[in-house]
Every structure is written in C-alpha cells, then in structure tokens.
C-alpha cells in the first residue's frame, strides 16, 4: 500500500491519510517558545503519528 499524507481543504482543513480515515488532530499540537520551534514540533508530531498509524484501525465510512 502506498499511502500518503494529504492536505484536505474541505471543512476545517487537515492532514489526512490517502488510504483511510486517519487525520492529524491540530488541537493536539504542543505549545512552544517560538514559531520555528512550534512548526518543527508540529511537523515532527504529525509525521510520527502518520507513520505509526494502522489504516485498519481507521476504516472509511461506507458510501450509500
């Protein structure tokens, strides 16, 4: 499976997996002392969660 992290604008906008319903919860981003530190922490946390998630744990809703 070649899953990718993709940015979805629809709704509130978020990073999602191309193969399942996983998304990065922006509210879980940790505070930081500077903007650069915040962005580095955010990207690191997002990438780690994406890499570690298991698509089978986030099934997509079936369409009617």
C-alpha positions as CSV (number, residue, x, y, z in Angstrom):
1,X,0.0,0.0,0.0
2,X,1.4,3.4,-1.0
3,X,-0.4,5.7,1.5
4,X,0.4,9.4,1.5
5,X,-0.3,12.2,3.9
6,X,-2.5,14.7,2.0
7,X,-3.9,18.2,2.9
8,X,-7.7,18.3,2.7
9,X,-9.3,21.8,2.5
10,X,-12.9,20.7,2.7
11,X,-14.5,21.5,6.1
12,X,-11.9,22.7,8.6
13,X,-8.8,21.6,6.7
14,X,-6.5,19.0,8.0
15,X,-3.8,16.4,7.2
16,X,-5.3,13.0,6.3
17,X,-4.2,9.6,5.1
18,X,-4.9,8.9,1.5
19,X,-5.9,5.3,2.3
20,X,-8.1,5.5,5.4
21,X,-10.0,7.9,7.7
22,X,-6.9,8.8,9.9
23,X,-6.3,12.6,10.3
24,X,-3.9,14.7,12.4
25,X,-5.8,16.4,15.2
26,X,-4.4,20.0,15.1
27,X,-5.6,20.6,18.6
28,X,-3.0,18.1,19.9
29,X,-0.1,20.3,18.7
30,X,2.1,21.1,21.6
31,X,2.8,24.8,22.6
32,X,6.4,26.1,22.0
33,X,8.5,29.1,22.8
34,X,8.9,30.3,19.2
35,X,7.1,30.0,15.9
36,X,10.1,28.0,14.4
37,X,10.1,25.6,17.4
38,X,6.3,25.2,17.2
39,X,6.4,24.4,13.5
40,X,9.3,21.9,14.0
41,X,7.4,20.2,16.8
42,X,4.1,20.2,14.9
43,X,5.7,18.6,11.8
44,X,7.6,16.0,13.8
45,X,4.5,15.1,15.8
46,X,2.3,14.9,12.7
47,X,4.8,12.8,10.7
48,X,5.3,10.4,13.7
49,X,1.6,9.9,14.1
50,X,1.1,9.3,10.4
51,X,4.0,6.8,10.2
52,X,2.7,4.9,13.3
53,X,-1.0,4.7,12.4
54,X,-2.5,1.5,11.2
55,X,-5.0,2.1,8.4
56,X,-7.2,-0.9,9.5
57,X,-7.8,1.0,12.8
58,X,-9.4,3.9,10.8
59,X,-11.8,2.5,8.3
60,X,-13.6,4.9,6.0
61,X,-17.3,5.2,6.2
62,X,-19.1,3.2,3.5
63,X,-21.0,5.3,0.9
64,X,-24.7,4.8,0.4
